[in-house]
Amino acid sequence: MIDMERDTDVIQEFEASALNTSLSNLTENSSGKWWETSEGHRFAGEVLQLRIRREILKFIGSRVRTRQDIETTFGLKENLAELHLALLEKADMIEEIDGFYRSTTIGSAYINNFEAFLSD
């Protein structure tokens, strides 16, 4: 289970700086969005520092999920679920389409490669 009390302080400190990062750090190519600068890559790393965001990303996986699915599964209040999803979306790990969330190319690569690397 996720320790929300411990993560809440980190979230409050982080959101002030994270929400000021520009989406212009991403560039569109034929296979989706990729980071253009090291700042975009750094931002994604900061977003994924919290275990709950990594768990949300893995939960979404190759499926399509709603915010309510995430609230229920992780025991989050609406505003906190929205914050986590907004930051994952801003880091281009997930995308929202008509109220549903799915992994992007980058999010899928993280799930398939980085998590596999950590488990070795």
Beta strands, then each sheet from edge to edge (+ up, - down):
strand 1: 26-29
strand 2: 32-35
strand 3: 65-66
strand 4: 94-97
strand 5: 100-103
sheet 1: 1+ 2-
sheet 2: 3+ 5- 4+
end
